[in-house]
Amino acid sequence: MDILATALPALSDAWALILQPMVLGYLVLGVVMGLAVGVFPGLGGIAGLSLLLPFMFGMEPVLGLALMIGMVAVVPTSDTFASVLMGIPGSSASQATVLDGFPLAKKGQAARALSAAFTSSLFGGLVGALFLTMFILVARPLVLAFGLPEMLMITVLGLSMVAVLAGRVALKGLAAAGLGLMIGTIGEADAGGSLRMASYDIPYLTDGLKLVIVGLGIFAVPEIVSLLRQDQSIAKDAKLGSGWGDGVRDWVANKWLSIRCSLIGVVVGVIPGLGGSVVDWIAYGHAVQTTKDKSNFGKGEIRGVIGPESSNNAKEGGGLVPTLLFGIPGSGSMAIFIGAIALLGSGDIEVGPSMLRDNLDITYSIVWLLALANVVGTLLCIAASGGIAKLTTIRFTYLAPFLFMLISFAAFQSGQNFEDILALFAIGLIGIFLRRFDWSRPAFLIGFVLSNPVEKFSNQAFQIASFRFRKSFEEGMDYIFSPIVIVLIIITVVSVVLGIRQAKSIMAEGDVKSGSKRAPLVFLLVIIAYLVTALINANMIPDFNLTDKIVPLVVGGIALACCLIMLVQMIMRPETDVIFADKEVAGEDADAPYGLWSTLAWFAGLIVATWFVGFILALLGFLVSFLRVRAGADWRKTFILTACGLALMCVMAGALNRDFPPGLLQGAVDLPWPLK
């Protein structure tokens, strides 16, 4: 009864917060933006939320949450367009949908596949929201009992899950998470203020790398570059066919499959680190296992669409459980979500037990916004299907320069430094090679996000434990090994053991073929060189600042050990082994008519030009030259598209009162806005 007495007023307050015209308007805006992001293959919720991050600073909490939840909820629905119409996974969470969705589209049954997918997504999203509501109600007293040792252990649990279950080679997952953690420690330490891999001579690095830059660099840049190298339209035709009603009837006939797969999505979403790259394959496998006639799978079986799509949206509700209750991101998009919440309002909202204690109404607002966003998103996806099908016939070469423009602008807004764009390019290179060599990018990102909590909880727990041990050994042991900690240790060990057994069946970056030894080996050696440098740098911190060096030394040591083991394996194993996975050997990257470096040169050119003449003038030259030379557009189309791009930038900057990156020209000449 005490639980209901606390929860019911919070539930009522949550409805009062979200049932305001302004809040609903922001929710719809977020859904529309998520729909736009989800249509483009590879961008997904991580890139979409990364684009929103710069606009979250100081925004009214409920409005900012409505905007973000709207985007988060609809991306797993709208990425179905790419999977069904293009045969390209719209995101890591829609890989399995391609297997049967695209064959249905080629049979002229795209409308049937989309209808079944949208209905399944709506149902799964509502199941996820319902589960989140009930779980928060029951788990709130338990969560409030979590102290620093418990929070540290659940952080370790999240790291172990994402690392081990991140790909066919478990060591790559561990090393990717470790690399993300080490890059997350760059800058001034919170406890003692020691500098790590940074110098006051380069002030930019003292504050560390911003989450928006890492999110865009790791996920958006690699996918944009990959698609741009193909130099073709995303889809060849825009025929949907008929059968919208058939899709709904298919869902009704397979409602129990949808219910089971929704529950699978919730459970997988709750486990930190698994997220979308795993849930669709688990649901697809369940759909195959529970179907008597399996011969039609891969050729256009509607159950192969309903299963994965039900689980995709349900996992968002499940993913919010560790995110809201413990501050542990359940997926890459939830990692961005955590960072964004800290920017809202006056910055006093913090996910974790304190949010359930101090902001229970905000917590339930997120739940109801998630449910509403799923309904609005499904209706908009159905309404926009015809137009979106036509958009996919546009050559990606016309879309890429504007995506480069947007991510550059978003990166600059995170810190208002030109170095932000340089960092975006550098992290983008890391993302490109992680993707190429089948290293898990979600593992890297979640490692980066958890670097600060790991260090904070470790240092604080160490200090309190030292005080307890000085009083008595028993009191210190009771503090460290509480019943909750012991349970979490057991769960962590079991998850690692089970994860190692199943890692071979989980593909971090799809079915990547193996190639020669040279390129994967060189990439591994570069990572080893960085880890060694970071370890030497951390070891140079004086011992009186032990708390500033212990986490980098431990994490870096584990990551380095994983890399050294892989180095030995690469030397011993044949080049056909999965450890030598390389997207440049076979598949779309290998067959691309344009090379990686020539494509990246365009992005690099925009950055160099920005250094000299500022962003707007550089963008003018970039758009004109790219559209004329790379896209082969005529002068009329070039000028129209360039004018539209510049106008969009000016409108966004003016509305948000933001600046553009200045160049050397702006330092020498007083130019009018927006050129200055």
C-alpha positions as CSV (number, residue, x, y, z in Angstrom):
1,M,0.0,0.0,0.0
2,D,2.9,2.3,0.7
3,I,4.1,1.7,-2.8
4,L,0.8,2.7,-4.3
5,A,0.5,5.7,-2.0
6,T,3.8,7.0,-3.4
7,A,3.3,5.9,-7.1
8,L,-0.3,7.0,-7.7
9,P,0.3,10.7,-7.1
10,A,3.4,10.5,-9.3
11,L,1.4,8.8,-12.1
12,S,-1.2,11.5,-11.9
13,D,1.5,14.2,-11.9
14,A,3.1,12.6,-14.9
15,W,-0.1,12.7,-16.9
16,A,-0.6,16.4,-16.0
17,L,3.0,17.1,-17.2
18,I,2.6,15.5,-20.6
19,L,-1.0,16.4,-21.5
20,Q,0.0,19.9,-22.4
21,P,-0.2,21.2,-26.0
22,M,3.5,22.3,-25.9
23,V,4.7,18.9,-24.6
24,L,2.6,17.0,-27.2
25,G,3.9,19.3,-29.9
26,Y,7.5,18.5,-29.0
27,L,6.6,14.8,-28.9
28,V,5.2,14.9,-32.4
29,L,8.3,16.9,-33.5
30,G,10.6,14.3,-32.1
31,V,8.6,11.5,-33.8
32,V,8.9,13.4,-37.1
33,M,12.6,13.8,-36.7
34,G,13.0,10.2,-35.7
35,L,11.0,9.2,-38.8
36,A,13.4,11.2,-40.9
37,V,16.5,9.7,-39.2
38,G,15.2,6.2,-39.3
39,V,14.6,6.3,-43.0
40,F,18.3,6.6,-43.7
41,P,20.1,3.3,-43.3
42,G,22.7,3.0,-40.6
43,L,21.9,6.3,-38.7
44,G,19.4,5.0,-36.2
45,G,18.6,6.3,-32.8
46,I,22.2,6.8,-31.7
47,A,22.9,9.3,-34.5
48,G,19.5,10.9,-34.1
49,L,19.9,11.5,-30.4
50,S,23.5,12.7,-31.0
51,L,22.1,15.4,-33.3
52,L,19.6,16.4,-30.6
53,L,22.2,16.7,-27.8
54,P,23.4,20.2,-28.6
55,F,19.8,21.5,-28.3
56,M,19.2,19.9,-24.9
57,F,21.3,22.5,-23.0
58,G,19.0,24.2,-20.5
59,M,15.8,23.0,-22.2
60,E,12.7,22.5,-20.0
61,P,13.0,18.9,-18.8
62,V,9.6,17.6,-19.9
63,L,9.9,19.3,-23.4
64,G,13.4,17.8,-23.9
65,L,12.3,14.4,-22.8
66,A,9.3,14.6,-25.1
67,L,11.6,15.4,-28.0
68,M,14.0,12.6,-27.3
69,I,11.4,9.9,-26.4
70,G,9.6,10.8,-29.7
71,M,12.7,10.1,-31.6
72,V,13.8,7.0,-29.6
73,A,10.4,5.4,-30.0
74,V,9.9,5.8,-33.7
75,V,13.4,4.9,-35.0
76,P,12.9,1.2,-34.5
77,T,9.6,1.6,-36.4
78,S,10.8,3.8,-39.2
79,D,14.1,1.9,-39.9
80,T,11.8,-0.8,-41.2
81,F,11.5,1.2,-44.4
82,A,15.1,0.6,-45.3
83,S,14.9,-3.1,-44.4
84,V,11.8,-3.8,-46.4
85,L,12.1,-1.4,-49.4
86,M,15.9,-1.3,-49.8
87,G,17.1,-4.7,-48.5
88,I,19.5,-2.7,-46.2
89,P,19.3,-2.9,-42.4
90,G,17.9,0.4,-41.3
91,S,19.9,-0.1,-38.1
92,S,21.5,-2.9,-36.1
93,A,18.1,-3.6,-34.6
94,S,16.5,-4.4,-38.0
95,Q,19.0,-6.8,-39.5
96,A,16.7,-9.8,-39.3
97,T,13.7,-8.0,-40.8
98,V,15.6,-7.8,-44.1
99,L,15.6,-11.6,-44.5
100,D,11.9,-11.9,-45.2
101,G,10.8,-8.2,-45.5
102,F,12.8,-7.5,-48.6
103,P,11.7,-10.7,-50.4
104,L,8.1,-9.7,-49.7
105,A,8.8,-6.3,-51.2
106,K,10.3,-7.9,-54.3
107,K,7.1,-10.0,-54.7
108,G,5.0,-6.8,-54.7
109,Q,3.9,-7.2,-51.1
110,A,5.8,-4.3,-49.5
111,A,2.6,-2.8,-48.1
112,R,1.8,-6.1,-46.4
113,A,5.2,-6.4,-44.9
114,L,5.2,-2.7,-43.7
115,S,1.7,-3.0,-42.3
116,A,2.6,-6.2,-40.3
117,A,5.8,-4.6,-39.1
118,F,4.2,-1.3,-38.0
119,T,1.4,-3.2,-36.1
120,S,4.0,-5.4,-34.4
121,S,6.1,-2.4,-33.5
122,L,3.2,-0.6,-32.0
123,F,2.2,-3.6,-29.9
124,G,5.8,-4.2,-28.8
125,G,6.2,-0.6,-27.8
126,L,3.1,-0.6,-25.7
127,V,4.2,-3.9,-24.0
128,G,7.6,-2.3,-23.2
129,A,5.9,0.8,-21.7
130,L,3.5,-1.4,-19.6
131,F,6.4,-3.5,-18.3
132,L,8.4,-0.4,-17.5
133,T,5.4,1.0,-15.5
134,M,5.0,-2.1,-13.5
135,F,8.7,-2.7,-12.9
136,I,9.3,0.9,-11.6
137,L,6.4,0.4,-9.2
138,V,7.8,-2.9,-7.8
139,A,11.5,-2.2,-8.1
140,R,11.6,1.3,-6.6
141,P,12.2,0.2,-3.0
142,L,15.0,-2.2,-4.1
143,V,16.7,0.4,-6.2
144,L,16.7,2.9,-3.4
145,A,18.7,0.3,-1.3
146,F,21.6,0.4,-3.8
147,G,24.7,2.0,-2.4
148,L,28.1,2.7,-4.0
149,P,29.4,-0.9,-4.0
150,E,26.1,-2.1,-5.6
151,M,26.2,0.6,-8.2
152,L,29.8,-0.2,-9.1
153,M,29.0,-3.9,-9.5
154,I,26.0,-3.3,-11.7
155,T,28.2,-1.0,-13.8
156,V,30.7,-3.9,-14.1
157,L,27.8,-6.2,-15.0
158,G,26.8,-3.9,-17.8
159,L,30.3,-3.7,-19.1
160,S,30.8,-7.5,-18.9
161,M,27.6,-8.1,-20.8
162,V,28.2,-5.7,-23.6
163,A,31.8,-6.7,-24.0
164,V,31.4,-10.5,-24.1
165,L,28.2,-10.5,-26.1
166,A,29.4,-8.0,-28.7
167,G,30.6,-10.3,-31.5
168,R,31.9,-13.6,-32.8
169,V,35.3,-12.9,-31.2
170,A,34.7,-12.3,-27.6
171,L,38.1,-10.7,-27.1
172,K,37.2,-8.0,-29.6
173,G,34.2,-7.1,-27.6
174,L,36.2,-6.8,-24.4
175,A,38.9,-4.8,-26.1
176,A,36.4,-2.5,-27.8
177,A,34.7,-1.7,-24.4
178,G,38.1,-1.2,-22.8
179,L,39.2,1.1,-25.6
180,G,36.0,3.1,-25.1
181,L,36.7,3.3,-21.3
182,M,40.3,4.5,-21.9
183,I,39.2,7.2,-24.3
184,G,36.6,8.2,-21.8
185,T,39.3,8.8,-19.2
186,I,41.1,11.4,-21.4
187,G,41.3,14.8,-19.6
188,E,41.2,16.0,-16.1
189,A,40.3,13.4,-13.5
190,D,37.3,14.2,-11.2
191,A,38.9,13.1,-7.9
192,G,42.4,14.6,-7.9
193,G,42.5,16.7,-11.1
194,S,45.3,14.8,-12.7
195,L,45.6,15.1,-16.5
196,R,45.4,11.9,-18.5
197,M,46.4,11.8,-22.2
198,A,46.0,15.6,-22.1
199,S,48.0,18.8,-21.6
200,Y,47.2,22.3,-20.6
201,D,49.0,23.2,-23.8
202,I,46.0,21.7,-25.6
203,P,43.1,23.0,-23.5
204,Y,40.6,21.1,-25.6
205,L,41.5,17.7,-24.3
206,T,41.5,18.7,-20.6
207,D,37.7,18.5,-20.6
208,G,37.7,15.2,-22.4
209,L,35.8,14.2,-25.5
210,K,32.1,15.1,-25.7
211,L,29.5,12.4,-25.9
212,V,27.8,13.9,-29.0
213,I,31.0,13.8,-30.9
214,V,31.8,10.2,-30.0
215,G,28.2,9.1,-30.8
216,L,28.2,10.8,-34.2
217,G,31.8,9.7,-35.0
218,I,31.4,6.1,-34.1
219,F,28.0,5.5,-35.8
220,A,26.9,8.2,-38.2
221,V,30.2,8.9,-40.0
222,P,31.0,5.3,-40.9
223,E,27.5,4.6,-42.3
224,I,27.4,7.9,-44.3
225,V,30.8,7.2,-45.8
226,S,29.9,3.6,-46.6
227,L,26.6,4.5,-48.4
228,L,28.3,7.4,-50.2
229,R,30.9,5.0,-51.7
230,Q,28.1,3.0,-53.4
231,D,27.1,6.0,-55.6
232,Q,23.6,4.8,-56.2
233,S,20.1,5.3,-55.0
234,I,19.1,3.6,-51.8
235,A,16.3,1.7,-53.6
236,K,15.6,1.0,-57.3
237,D,11.8,1.5,-57.3
238,A,9.2,2.8,-55.0
239,K,6.3,0.3,-55.5
240,L,4.5,-0.6,-52.3
241,G,1.8,-2.7,-53.8
242,S,-1.4,-3.4,-51.9
243,G,-2.2,-5.3,-48.7
244,W,-2.3,-2.9,-45.8
245,G,-5.2,-4.8,-44.4
246,D,-3.5,-8.2,-45.0
247,G,-0.6,-7.1,-42.8
248,V,-2.9,-6.3,-39.9
249,R,-4.7,-9.6,-40.4
250,D,-1.3,-11.4,-40.4
251,W,-0.5,-9.9,-37.1
252,V,-3.8,-11.0,-35.6
253,A,-3.2,-14.5,-36.8
254,N,0.2,-14.5,-35.2
255,K,-0.6,-12.4,-32.1
256,W,0.9,-15.0,-29.7
257,L,4.2,-14.9,-31.6
258,S,4.1,-11.1,-31.3
259,I,3.4,-11.4,-27.5
260,R,6.3,-13.8,-27.0
261,C,8.7,-11.8,-29.0
262,S,7.7,-8.6,-27.3
263,L,8.5,-10.3,-23.9
264,I,11.9,-11.4,-25.4
265,G,12.5,-7.8,-26.4
266,V,11.7,-6.6,-22.9
267,V,14.0,-9.1,-21.2
268,V,16.9,-8.5,-23.6
269,G,16.4,-4.8,-23.3
270,V,16.7,-5.0,-19.5
271,I,20.1,-6.7,-19.7
272,P,22.6,-3.8,-20.1
273,G,24.6,-3.9,-23.2
274,L,22.7,-6.4,-25.3
275,G,20.3,-4.0,-27.0
276,G,19.2,-4.0,-30.7
277,S,22.1,-5.9,-32.2
278,V,21.0,-9.1,-30.5
279,V,17.3,-8.9,-29.9
280,D,16.1,-9.2,-33.5
281,W,18.1,-12.3,-34.1
282,I,16.8,-14.0,-30.9
283,A,13.3,-13.1,-31.9
284,Y,13.8,-14.3,-35.5
285,G,15.3,-17.5,-34.2
286,H,12.2,-18.0,-32.0
287,A,9.9,-17.4,-34.9
288,V,11.7,-20.0,-37.0
289,Q,11.7,-22.5,-34.1
290,T,8.0,-22.2,-33.5
291,T,6.9,-22.5,-37.1
292,K,6.1,-26.0,-38.4
293,D,6.9,-25.2,-42.1
294,K,10.3,-23.5,-42.0
295,S,10.9,-23.7,-45.8
296,N,9.5,-20.2,-46.5
297,F,11.9,-18.3,-44.2
298,G,14.3,-16.2,-46.1
299,K,11.9,-16.2,-49.1
300,G,9.1,-14.0,-47.7
301,E,7.6,-15.5,-44.5
302,I,5.5,-12.9,-42.7
303,R,6.4,-14.4,-39.3
304,G,10.0,-13.5,-40.1
305,V,8.8,-9.8,-40.0
306,I,6.4,-9.9,-37.1
307,G,8.8,-11.6,-34.7
308,P,11.8,-9.2,-35.0
309,E,9.7,-6.1,-35.2
310,S,7.7,-6.9,-32.1
311,S,10.9,-7.3,-30.1
312,N,12.6,-4.2,-31.5
313,N,10.2,-1.7,-30.0
314,A,9.6,-3.7,-26.8
315,K,13.3,-3.5,-26.1
316,E,13.2,0.3,-25.8
317,G,10.9,0.0,-22.8
318,G,13.1,-2.8,-21.4
319,G,16.3,-0.7,-22.1
320,L,14.9,2.1,-20.0
321,V,14.9,-0.1,-16.9
322,P,18.7,-0.2,-16.3
323,T,18.9,3.3,-17.8
324,L,16.5,5.0,-15.4
325,L,16.9,2.7,-12.4
326,F,20.6,2.3,-12.3
327,G,22.1,4.8,-14.7
328,I,23.5,2.0,-16.8
329,P,22.7,2.3,-20.6
330,G,20.9,-0.7,-21.9
331,S,22.0,0.1,-25.5
332,G,23.9,2.7,-27.5
333,S,20.9,5.0,-27.8
334,M,20.3,4.8,-24.1
335,A,23.9,5.8,-23.6
336,I,23.2,9.0,-25.4
337,F,19.9,9.4,-23.6
338,I,21.7,9.4,-20.2
339,G,24.1,12.2,-21.3
340,A,21.2,14.2,-22.7
341,I,19.1,14.0,-19.4
342,A,22.0,15.6,-17.5
343,L,21.8,18.7,-19.8
344,L,18.1,19.4,-19.3
345,G,17.0,22.3,-17.1
346,S,19.5,23.3,-14.5
347,G,21.3,19.9,-14.8
348,D,20.0,18.6,-11.5
349,I,18.2,15.5,-13.0
350,E,20.4,12.4,-12.7
351,V,19.3,8.9,-13.8
352,G,19.6,6.2,-11.2
353,P,18.2,5.7,-7.7
354,S,18.1,9.5,-7.1
355,M,15.8,9.9,-10.0
356,L,13.2,7.5,-8.5
357,R,13.6,9.2,-5.2
358,D,13.5,12.9,-6.2
359,N,11.9,12.9,-9.7
360,L,9.4,10.0,-9.8
361,D,6.9,12.2,-11.7
362,I,9.5,12.8,-14.4
363,T,10.3,9.0,-14.5
364,Y,6.6,8.2,-15.2
365,S,6.4,11.0,-17.7
366,I,9.1,9.1,-19.7
367,V,6.9,6.0,-19.6
368,W,3.8,7.6,-20.8
369,L,5.7,9.6,-23.5
370,L,7.1,6.3,-24.7
371,A,3.6,4.8,-25.1
372,L,2.2,7.9,-26.8
373,A,5.2,8.2,-29.1
374,N,4.7,4.6,-30.3
375,V,1.1,5.3,-31.3
376,V,1.9,8.6,-33.0
377,G,4.9,7.1,-34.7
378,T,3.0,4.1,-36.1
379,L,0.3,6.4,-37.5
380,L,2.8,8.7,-39.1
381,C,4.8,5.9,-40.6
382,I,1.7,4.5,-42.2
383,A,0.7,7.9,-43.5
384,A,4.2,8.7,-44.8
385,S,4.9,5.3,-46.5
386,G,4.1,6.4,-50.0
387,G,6.3,9.5,-49.9
388,I,9.1,7.7,-48.1
389,A,9.2,5.0,-50.7
390,K,9.8,7.7,-53.4
391,L,12.5,9.3,-51.3
392,T,14.5,6.1,-51.3
393,T,15.0,6.4,-55.1
394,I,17.1,9.6,-54.7
395,R,20.8,9.0,-55.2
396,F,22.6,9.0,-51.8
397,T,25.2,11.3,-53.3
398,Y,22.7,14.1,-53.1
399,L,21.9,13.4,-49.4
400,A,25.5,12.8,-48.1
401,P,26.7,16.4,-48.2
402,F,23.8,17.6,-46.2
403,L,24.4,14.9,-43.6
404,F,28.0,15.9,-43.4
405,M,26.8,19.5,-42.9
406,L,24.4,18.6,-40.1
407,I,26.8,16.4,-38.1
408,S,29.6,19.0,-38.4
409,F,27.2,21.7,-37.1
410,A,26.0,19.4,-34.3
411,A,29.5,18.5,-33.2
412,F,30.6,22.1,-33.0
413,Q,27.6,23.0,-30.8
414,S,28.8,20.5,-28.2
415,G,31.8,22.7,-27.1
416,Q,31.8,25.7,-29.5
417,N,35.4,24.9,-30.5
418,F,36.8,24.2,-33.9
419,E,38.6,21.2,-32.4
420,D,35.1,19.6,-32.0
421,I,35.0,19.1,-35.8
422,L,38.6,17.7,-35.8
423,A,37.6,15.3,-33.0
424,L,34.5,14.2,-35.0
425,F,36.7,13.3,-37.9
426,A,39.2,11.5,-35.7
427,I,36.5,9.5,-33.9
428,G,34.9,8.9,-37.2
429,L,38.0,7.2,-38.5
430,I,38.0,5.0,-35.4
431,G,34.4,4.1,-36.1
432,I,35.1,3.3,-39.7
433,F,37.8,0.9,-38.8
434,L,35.8,-0.7,-35.9
435,R,33.0,-1.3,-38.5
436,R,35.4,-2.6,-41.1
437,F,37.2,-5.1,-38.9
438,D,34.1,-6.3,-37.0
439,W,34.8,-4.7,-33.7
440,S,31.6,-3.9,-31.7
441,R,30.8,-0.2,-31.9
442,P,28.0,-0.4,-29.3
443,A,30.6,-1.9,-26.9
444,F,33.0,1.0,-27.6
445,L,30.3,3.6,-27.0
446,I,28.9,2.1,-23.8
447,G,32.5,1.7,-22.5
448,F,33.0,5.4,-23.2
449,V,29.7,6.4,-21.4
450,L,30.4,4.2,-18.4
451,S,34.0,5.4,-18.0
452,N,33.0,8.2,-15.6
453,P,30.5,6.2,-13.5
454,V,33.1,3.4,-13.1
455,E,35.7,5.8,-11.9
456,K,33.3,7.7,-9.7
457,F,31.8,4.7,-8.0
458,S,35.2,3.0,-7.6
459,N,36.9,6.0,-6.0
460,Q,34.0,6.8,-3.6
461,A,33.5,3.1,-2.7
462,F,37.2,2.8,-2.1
463,Q,37.3,5.8,0.2
464,I,34.3,4.7,2.3
465,A,35.6,1.1,2.4
466,S,39.0,2.3,3.7
467,F,37.2,4.1,6.5
468,R,35.2,1.1,7.4
469,F,38.2,-1.2,7.4
470,R,40.0,1.1,9.8
471,K,37.1,0.6,12.2
472,S,37.1,-3.1,11.8
473,F,37.7,-5.8,9.2
474,E,34.2,-7.2,9.5
475,E,32.5,-3.9,9.0
476,G,34.6,-3.3,5.9
477,M,33.8,-6.7,4.4
478,D,30.1,-6.2,5.2
479,Y,30.2,-2.9,3.3
480,I,31.9,-4.3,0.2
481,F,30.2,-7.7,0.1
482,S,26.6,-6.9,0.8
483,P,23.9,-9.5,-0.3
484,I,23.1,-7.4,-3.4
485,V,26.8,-7.2,-4.4
486,I,27.2,-11.0,-4.0
487,V,24.1,-11.6,-6.2
488,L,25.5,-9.2,-8.8
489,I,28.9,-10.9,-8.8
490,I,27.3,-14.3,-9.4
491,I,25.1,-12.9,-12.2
492,T,28.2,-11.3,-13.7
493,V,30.2,-14.5,-13.7
494,V,27.3,-16.5,-15.1
495,S,26.7,-14.0,-17.8
496,V,30.3,-14.0,-18.8
497,V,30.5,-17.8,-19.0
498,L,27.2,-18.0,-21.0
499,G,28.2,-15.1,-23.2
500,I,31.6,-16.7,-24.1
501,R,29.7,-19.8,-25.2
502,Q,27.3,-17.9,-27.4
503,A,29.6,-15.2,-28.7
504,K,30.3,-17.0,-31.9
505,S,26.7,-16.8,-33.1
506,I,26.4,-13.0,-32.5
507,M,27.6,-10.8,-35.3
508,A,28.7,-7.3,-34.2
509,E,28.7,-5.8,-37.7
510,G,26.8,-8.4,-39.7
511,D,28.3,-11.3,-41.7
512,V,31.7,-9.9,-42.3
513,K,34.0,-12.1,-44.5
514,S,37.6,-12.8,-43.5
515,G,40.5,-11.5,-45.6
516,S,44.2,-11.1,-45.5
517,K,46.1,-10.8,-42.2
518,R,47.8,-7.5,-42.9
519,A,45.0,-4.9,-42.5
520,P,43.4,-6.4,-39.3
521,L,46.8,-6.9,-37.8
522,V,47.9,-3.3,-38.5
523,F,44.7,-2.0,-36.9
524,L,45.3,-4.2,-33.8
525,L,48.8,-2.9,-33.5
526,V,47.6,0.7,-33.6
527,I,45.2,0.0,-30.8
528,I,47.9,-1.8,-28.8
529,A,50.2,1.3,-29.3
530,Y,47.5,3.6,-28.0
531,L,46.8,1.4,-24.9
532,V,50.5,1.2,-24.1
533,T,50.9,4.9,-24.4
534,A,47.8,5.5,-22.2
535,L,49.1,3.1,-19.6
536,I,52.5,4.7,-19.4
537,N,50.8,8.1,-19.1
538,A,48.5,6.9,-16.3
539,N,51.4,5.3,-14.5
540,M,53.3,8.7,-14.4
541,I,50.6,10.2,-12.1
542,P,52.1,10.5,-8.6
543,D,51.0,7.9,-6.1
544,F,49.4,10.5,-3.8
545,N,46.8,10.8,-6.5
546,L,46.3,7.0,-6.7
547,T,42.5,7.4,-7.3
548,D,43.3,9.1,-10.6
549,K,45.4,6.3,-12.0
550,I,44.0,3.1,-10.6
551,V,41.0,2.8,-13.0
552,P,43.0,3.6,-16.2
553,L,45.7,1.2,-15.2
554,V,43.3,-1.7,-14.4
555,V,41.0,-1.1,-17.5
556,G,43.9,-0.4,-19.8
557,G,45.7,-3.5,-18.5
558,I,42.7,-5.7,-19.2
559,A,42.2,-4.2,-22.7
560,L,45.9,-4.6,-23.5
561,A,45.9,-8.2,-22.3
562,C,42.9,-8.9,-24.7
563,C,44.7,-7.3,-27.6
564,L,48.0,-9.2,-26.9
565,I,46.1,-12.5,-26.8
566,M,44.4,-11.6,-30.1
567,L,47.9,-10.7,-31.5
568,V,49.1,-14.2,-30.7
569,Q,45.9,-15.7,-32.3
570,M,46.4,-13.7,-35.4
571,I,50.0,-14.9,-35.8
572,M,49.0,-18.5,-35.2
573,R,45.7,-18.7,-37.1
574,P,45.1,-18.9,-40.9
575,E,43.8,-15.8,-42.7
576,T,40.4,-17.5,-43.2
577,D,39.7,-17.3,-39.5
578,V,36.9,-15.0,-38.3
579,I,39.4,-12.9,-36.3
580,F,40.5,-11.5,-39.7
581,A,37.1,-10.2,-40.6
582,D,37.3,-7.3,-43.1
583,K,34.5,-5.6,-44.9
584,E,36.8,-4.6,-47.7
585,V,37.3,-8.2,-48.7
586,A,33.7,-9.0,-49.8
587,G,30.3,-7.4,-49.9
588,E,29.2,-3.8,-50.5
589,D,32.3,-2.1,-49.3
590,A,34.6,-4.3,-51.4
591,D,32.5,-3.7,-54.5
592,A,32.1,0.0,-54.0
593,P,33.1,2.1,-57.0
594,Y,34.7,4.8,-54.8
595,G,37.5,4.3,-52.3
596,L,37.4,5.1,-48.6
597,W,40.1,7.7,-48.6
598,S,38.9,9.6,-51.7
599,T,35.4,9.7,-50.0
600,L,36.8,10.9,-46.7
601,A,38.8,13.6,-48.5
602,W,35.6,15.5,-49.1
603,F,34.8,15.6,-45.4
604,A,38.4,16.5,-44.6
605,G,38.2,19.3,-47.2
606,L,35.2,20.8,-45.5
607,I,37.1,20.9,-42.2
608,V,40.3,22.4,-43.7
609,A,38.3,25.1,-45.5
610,T,36.4,25.9,-42.3
611,W,39.8,26.5,-40.6
612,F,40.7,29.1,-43.2
613,V,37.4,30.8,-44.1
614,G,34.8,29.7,-41.5
615,F,32.0,27.2,-41.6
616,I,29.5,29.1,-43.8
617,L,31.9,30.1,-46.6
618,A,33.5,26.6,-46.4
619,L,30.1,25.0,-46.6
620,L,29.2,27.1,-49.7
621,G,32.3,25.9,-51.5
622,F,31.9,22.3,-50.2
623,L,28.3,22.0,-51.4
624,V,28.9,23.6,-54.8
625,S,32.0,21.5,-55.6
626,F,30.5,18.3,-54.2
627,L,27.3,18.5,-56.1
628,R,29.0,19.5,-59.3
629,V,32.0,17.2,-59.2
630,R,30.9,14.2,-57.1
631,A,27.2,14.1,-57.7
632,G,27.4,15.4,-61.3
633,A,24.5,17.8,-60.8
634,D,23.9,20.7,-63.3
635,W,24.4,24.3,-62.2
636,R,20.7,25.0,-61.6
637,K,20.2,22.0,-59.3
638,T,23.6,22.8,-57.6
639,F,22.6,26.3,-56.8
640,I,19.1,25.4,-55.6
641,L,20.4,22.6,-53.3
642,T,23.3,24.8,-52.0
643,A,20.9,27.7,-51.2
644,C,18.6,25.3,-49.3
645,G,21.4,23.9,-47.3
646,L,22.8,27.3,-46.3
647,A,19.3,28.5,-45.5
648,L,18.7,25.5,-43.2
649,M,21.9,26.2,-41.4
650,C,21.1,29.9,-40.9
651,V,17.6,29.2,-39.7
652,M,18.8,26.6,-37.2
653,A,21.6,28.8,-35.9
654,G,19.3,31.8,-35.6
655,A,16.5,30.0,-33.9
656,L,18.9,28.4,-31.4
657,N,21.1,31.4,-31.0
658,R,24.2,29.4,-32.0
659,D,27.4,30.4,-33.6
660,F,29.2,28.8,-36.6
661,P,32.8,27.6,-36.4
662,P,35.0,30.7,-37.3
663,G,38.2,30.6,-39.4
664,L,41.4,32.6,-39.8
665,L,39.4,35.0,-42.1
666,Q,37.0,35.9,-39.3
667,G,40.0,36.8,-37.1
668,A,41.4,39.2,-39.7
669,V,38.2,40.8,-41.1
670,D,35.0,41.9,-39.3
671,L,32.3,40.1,-41.4
672,P,28.5,40.3,-40.9
673,W,26.5,37.4,-39.5
674,P,26.4,34.5,-40.5
675,L,29.8,34.8,-42.1
676,K,31.6,35.8,-38.9
